[in-house]
Amino acid sequence: MILEIELPQLKHLNLAYLPKIKQLLYIIAVSAPFTPNISKLSERIGINRETLLS
């Protein structure tokens, strides 16, 4: 509910990014211990680095 309703309303998020956000959360959840590497995450998800940071 938060991802599909509240996040787009509060952050003016394009709904097309929801599958990518869910994919990002899944990658983080299964990668324990997690050390973030923005470049590798953006490649795995299929979006550019700047979009991932925003």
N, C-alpha and C positions, 0 to 999 in steps of 0.2 A: 504494500500500500504506500509506504514511504517513497519507494523508487518510482512508482508509476503515477502517483498523484501529487504528493507534497514536493518532491524534488523539482519536477518541472515547473510547478507554480512558484516556488520560492526563488529558484535560481534561473528562471526563464530558460530552461533547458529544452532543446529540441528533442522531441519524442523518438526521433530516429537513433539517438545515442543510447537509449535504454538497454538494448541487447549488449552493447559494448560495455556498459557499466556493470551489467550482470556478469559478463564474461570476466571483467577485471576483478570483481569481488570473488568469483570462483577461483581464479588463479591465485589470488592472495590467500584464500582460505586453505587451499590444498598445498601451499608452499610453506611448510613450517620447518625450521625457523625461516622467516621471511626477511630478506635484505633487498629493499627496493632498488631496481635498476630501471629507470624510466625509459631508456632507449630500448631495452629488451622487452619491457612490458608493452610499449607502443607497437613494436614489431609483432608480438604474439597476438595482440588484439586487432591489429590492422588499422590503426589510426596514427596520425602524426604526433610527435612528441609534445608540441605546444597544445594541441587539443587535449591530450591526456593530462597535462598539468592543469589545465583550466577545469 
